[in-house]
Amino acid sequence: MRNDFETNIRAIYALWNAGDIEGVLKTFAMLGPTGFNVEYVGEAPMEGIAAVRDMWTRYGGCCKTEIIELLVNGTEAAAHINNRISLPDGGEMALPSIETYRREGDHLTVRYYHRSA
């Protein structure tokens, strides 16, 4: 049986694929009611809403996500994601990522391990 943490993480990817950025942000807010940070591993952490909006500006509508595996242990999770980027020539490029989620109290930290497009 899925818990709310897993259900909300899965919802983030489904909402992203549906083009619902406000739904994505609302779901992140449910996971981290006092806020959340996003860190592209190797770079400085960013405030979550600004990071997700920036990600949407760059990849919204041209990147679909597929959960390969999602492991949830309490209030921590790791997801193996296949990001499929649409190319101008009609082709597609796959960019895998590992994405981790950690909730401490009411704050969420999200870390992305990824290759650049």
N, C-alpha and C positions, 0 to 999 in steps of 0.2 A: 504494500500500500504506500502511495506517495504521501509525503508530508507537505505542508504549505511551502516550505523552503524550496523543495524540488519543483513543485507545481508552478511557483512563481518564476523560477529560473527558466523552466521550459516555456512559460508564457512569454518571456522577454524575446526569445528567438522566434516564436510564432508571430508575435506582434510586429517584430522587425520585418519578417518576410511578408506580412500583410500590408506594410507601408504605414503602420500606425505609430509614429514617433511619440505622440502624446501618451498612448497606451504603454509604450516601452518605459517612458519616464515615470508614469504612475506606478508601474510594477516595481521599478527600482525603488521608488519611495516606500512601497509596502515592505520591501526587504530591508530598507534602511531609513526608518521614519525620521531620524535626526540628521540624515544626510548620508552621502556615499562619496567615495573617492574612486577614481579609475587610474590605474598605473599601467602603461605600456612598459613591461619589464625592461630596465636599462635606462628609462627616462624618469623624470620627477613625477610623482603622483599629481593628479589634477582633480579639481572639484568635479564631481560626477555629472551634474546636469550639463555643465559647459562641455565636458569631454564627450558626452553622448551626442549633444547637438552638433559638435564639430565632426564626430564620426558620421552622423547622418548627412551632413553637408557633403562630405567626401564620398560616402558609400551608399547612402539611402537610395533605393531604387535600382542600383546596379550590382548589389551584393546580396545574395541569398545565403542563408545559413542552414546547415544540416548538423544536427547533433549526432555524432558518431557514438559517443559514450558520455554518460553523466553519472558521476559517482558522488553521492551525498552522504556525509557523516555528520549528523547533528546540524550544526549551523556553519558547516564548511562544505564546499563542493568543488569538484574539478570537472571540467567539460572538455572533451576533445571535439572540436568543431571543424567542419569542412566549409570554408567560405568560398562560394562560387561567384567570381567577379565576371560580369558581362563585359566583353570587349567591343570596341567600335566596329570591328569587322564581322560581328555576329558570333564570334567564338566565345569561349569561356576559359577562365583561368582558375584553378583551384589553389587556394591558399589555406593550409591547415593552421589551426591555432589550438593552444591549450589555454583555457580561461578558468581562473579560480575565483571563488566567492568566499568571503569570510565575514560573518556577522558577529560583532562584539557589542553586546547590549543592543542598542537601537541604531548602531552605525554599521555600514557595509563597506567593505574594501573589495574591489574587483581588480584582478591583475590579468593582463593579456600577454601571453607569450606567442609571438607571431612572426611571420616573415613579411617583409614589405612587398607591396604590389609592384 
